[in-house]
């Protein structure tokens, strides 16, 4: 895109950025289903493989459809470069592994998606990388966790499932003073509502499976950072180990990006209406929504987020039994572990995404047996509110 085009607003970038057209000048982005590429000569093949001339070599790590998705995401995020991956967890794992080696140390917030916490606590340890988990809200805890061998900080904000929000700029300052890099999982905020790179983060990761697809069709992930960060820490891992995004999935995600602002705006509006409808309900012990003034980190949200979220969490009274009665009373809203879908979804973290944690660990994070996480879809908000209230009557 030209310099002028790069100044377009996000809605426009999500329709046009990164588009590559073949000789046929197709309107919709082309889907390139090919594993390899043909070269004009042996000399051209050698030059392509050595990097002396640009071009595609093998779709394990580069493909025109993948490039369009990566460039569009980079334009939206305000990043210099991006690399796509097969899943969101592939993006998280690749970004972290690219920063560490045996003997290094990682500091991460305790409040993480179950698989992310497993990577930090279990996977890295197998390769001689130690870790410290901290209360992400406590800046002093981040500071005190730093060691001489700390190379990476990792957080998700808002968190899954309690929707805590952490001060990205302050944590980035602590990381950089220690010579470390900060990776932020920005899935719950979406690139529309929060821009971690602008607040000092070195790398942003997404599960594109969520809002970016937004219609429950494919898996995908993406890593965004400076060109230097990508080339120094990400590119070779993807090239050599192959956590590759399917070109078909990249094409589906491209089409999902075109409607991202429309979907996320509607879902956020709905989530806000639902939080208002459920506020003070006698069957709910606690309600958490980043768009509310009573959110515990409302001051941080005001500083770094443009809007609330498509998600809210609330604790149903009666523990697991109460939560299950509520969930089983739903007729419209689907019980599943996904989020960011056009269909409204709900999950019980204690028995799904965070079941691996001990009861004490869950209690420390505020994940009670009655907690449920709701992801607003595109249904009429009144229908969703009626479904939720009717189900709460079952508790």
N, C-alpha and C positions, 0 to 999 in steps of 0.2 A: 504494500500500500504506500501511497505517497505520504509525505509529511503532513499535508493537509488532512488526508483521510484518517491518519492516526489520531487526530484530534476529535474525531467523531465521538458522540456519546455512546455509552455501553450498549443501548438498544440497537443502534446502527451497526456497531462493530460485530455484534452477535449474529447479524444477518450477512455481513459482507467480508469481514476480516479474514485474511488468509486464503481466500479463494484462488485455486489454480485451475485454469481451463486447458483442456486438451485442444488439439487441432480442430475439433468439432465445435468449439465454442458453446458447450452445453450451459444451460441456465443453472440447473441444480448441480451441486458438487458431484463429481464423478466418483464411482466406487472402483478402485483398482484392486482386483482380486488376482494378485500374482505373487509368487514366492521370490522369483529372481528377475534379472534384467539382462538384456542382450547388449553386447558391446560391438562397436564397428570394427575393431581390430584387437589383436592381442596387446598391442601397445596401449590402446585406450582402456582396456581392462586393467592393465597394470597401473596406469595412472589413476584410475578411479579407486582401486583398492588402496593405493598408497596415500590417497587424499590430495594428490597434486591437482586433480580437476574435480569439480563438484559433480554430484549425481548420485543416483540410487544404486546400491550394491545388492542388498538382500532385505526382504521385508521383515526379518526378525527385528530390525532396529531402524529401518527407514522405508517409507512408502508414501506416495503422493497423498493418499487419503489421510494417513496418520499425520503428515506434515500440515495439512489444512486444519485439522483439529488442534494440533499443537500451536500453530500460529494464531488461530482464533482465540484460544485460551490465553496465550501470552498477551495479545492485544487487550483483552478484557482485564487481565490481572495487572497490566502495566509492567510485565516482566520482559527481560531481554530474550529469554529462551525458555523452552518447555520440552519435556519428553513424556510421551504417553506410556502407560503400562496396562497390563491385563486387568488389574483390579486396583481398588483403593489401597488394599493392604500391600500389594506389590509396590505401589508408589511410596508408602510409608517405609517399608523395609529397605527398598533400594536407596532412598534418600538418607536414612540413618546409617546403613552399612557403608555408604560411600564416604562417610565422614570419620569412620572409626577403624582402628586396627587393634590387634592384641596389645593389652596394656593401657588402653585408653579408658576414659570414664565418661558416662552420660548422666545428665541431670534431667529428670522429666517430672511433670506434674503427676500426682497420684491418680487424679480423675481422668481415666483414659478408657476408650473402648476396650473390651476384653482382649481382643487379638493384639491391639497395640501394646497393652500392658504385658502380654506374654512375650512379645518380641523384645521389649526392654528388659524384663526380668529373667526370662528363660533363654531365649535364642542368643542374645548378645553374650551371655555368660559362657556359652559353649565355645566361644572364640576368644576368651580372655578379656572381654570388655566388661567392666564393672558398671554399676548404675546406682543412683540414689533417687528415690521418689520423694517429692516434697508436696506440701500444700501449695497449689498454684496461686492462691490468693495472697500468700505470705511472701513478700519480696525479700525479707530477711532470711527466709528458709532457702530461697534460691541462692542467695549470696553465701550463706554458710555451707551449702552443699558443694561449692566449687572446690576442686582439687587442682594440683599442678598439672595433672594429666587429663583434665576435663576438656573434651573437644566438641561436644554437642549438647544443646538444650532441645527438649521436645515438649510441645504442649498441643492440646486441642482446646479451642475456645470459640464459641461456647462448648461446654463439655457434654459428653454423653454418659448418662441421661439426665443429670441434675441441672444442666444449663448454667453452670458457673461461667463467669467471664473473667479472663485474666488480662492484666495490663501488658500488652505486647511491647510497647515502647520501653517500659521500665525493665522488663525481663531481657529484652534485647540489649539494653545498656549493660546489664550485669554479665550477660554472655560475652559480649565483645570485650569488656574489660578483662575477662579471663582468657581471651584468645579463642573463644568457642563460637560456634555457629548456632543460630536459632532456627529450628524447623517448626512451622505452625500448620496443624491440620485445621483447615478452614471450612470444613464441610457444612457445619450447621449454620454458619453465617452466610454462606455462598459468596462468590466473588462480587456480588452486587451490593452486599451490606457491610463488608469488611475487607480491607486491603492490607494484609499484614506486612507486605514489603514496604509500604509507605511509612510504617511505624517501626521499621528497623529489622524486621525478620529477614533472614538470609534465604529462606526457602519456604515455599508454600506447597502443600500437598492436598489433593482432593480424591475422594472416591467419586468418580464420574457416574457411577452406578446410581447415585442418589439424585439430587436436583438436576444435574446436567443432562442425564437421560430423561429422568422425570416421568417416565411412563412404564417402568418395570420391565424393560425389554432386554437390556444387555448389561454386562459388567465392563468396568473400565476405571482407569486412574490416570492422574497426571501430576507431574512434578514441575514447578515453576521457580525460576531463580535468575540470577545474572548469567550471562554467557560463560563467564569464567567458572562459576560454581558448577554449572551443568557439565562443562568439559572436564573440570578437575575431579568431580566427585560422582557424576551420574552416568555420563555417556558411555564410558567403557564397561561399566557394570551391565548396562542394558545390552550393549553390543555383544559382550562375551557370554553373559548368562541367560539372556533371552526371556525376561518377564514381559513378553510382547503383547501389545494391544492388537487384536484382530482388525484388519482394514474394514471389514464389515461393521464391527462395533464402532470404529472411528467414524464411519459414515453415519450411523444411527445417532451417535453423540453430536455430530455436526448439526443434524436436523433438530436435535433436542435443544441445542444452544439458541436456535432461532426464536424459540418461544420462551426461553428462560425468564426474561423480565416479566412477561405477562403472567406466567404461571406463579412465579415466586411472589409477585405483588398480590395476586388474588389469594394465595395460600397464607400469606402473612396477615392480610386483612381478616381472613377467616379465623386464624389462630387467635388474633386479638379479640374478636367477638366472642369466641368460645371461652377465653380466659375471663372475660367479663361475665359471661353467663354462669360460669362455675364458681366465681368468687363468692366465698361465704357459704357454700353449700354444706349442709350439715353432715354429709357423708364423706366430705373431703377434709383431711387434716392439714394439707399443705398444698399450695399452688405455686408453680414456678413458671414465669414467662418473661423473657428478656425485654419485652415491649412495655412492661408495667413499671410504674414509679416505685413500687414496693420491692423490686428485685434487689437482692443484697448488694449487687455490684452496679447499681444504676448509674453511678458517677462514671465508672469505666465505660459502660455501654454508651453513655452520652458522648464520651470523648472519641471512641474508635469505631462505633457501629452506626450505620445510617438508618437502620430500622431494627425491629425486634427479630423475629425468626418465624419460620413455618412450623416450629415445634413448641410444644409446651409439655410440662410434666406435672403430675399431681399424685398425691398419696391418698389412696382410698382407705377409709377406716376399716379396721377388722383384719389387717395384715394380709397374708396370702389368700386366706379364705375369702375375705371381703373383695380383694382384687379379682380373684377368679370368678366370683359371682357377678361382679360388674362386667368383666370381659365376656363372660358367657351370655350376658343379657344383651349384648350389642347385636344389632341386625344389619346395619349398613356398614359400619366400620370394620375393616378386616384385621384380624389378629395375625401379626407377622413381625419379623425383626427388621424389615426394610424401612426406609423413610424417604421423604422428598418426592413421593409419587403423586400422580394425578388423582389417585384414589386415596382416601384417608385411611391411615393405618395406625395400629396401636400395638405396643409390646409391653411385656412384663420383664424388666431387666434382670430381676433376681433369678429367674428360671431360664433366661435366654442369653442375652449378650454379656451378662456379668455373673453367670452361674459358676464360673471357675473360681471366683473370689470366695474367701471364707466369709462367714457371717460377720466376723469382726471387721474385716476389710471393707465389706459393703457398708456396715454401720458407720465406719470412719468417713466414707464418702457421701453419706446421706442417702444411700440406696436402701430404703426400707422394704419390707416384704409386701407392703401395699402400694409401692410406687409404680406408676405406669407412665410411659412416654407416648405422647400422641403426635402424629404427623398429619398436618392439615392437607387435604386434597382440594380438588376443584368442584366438589359438590356444593349445593346451596348451603350456606352456613346454618340456616334454620333447620334443615333436615338433619344435619350433624348434631346440633344442639339437642334436638328432640331425641335422637338416638342415645346420646350420652346421658341425658336426664332420665330417660326411661330405664336405661341399664343401671343407673345409680339407685333407682328405686328397688332393685333386686338385692341390694346390699343390706 
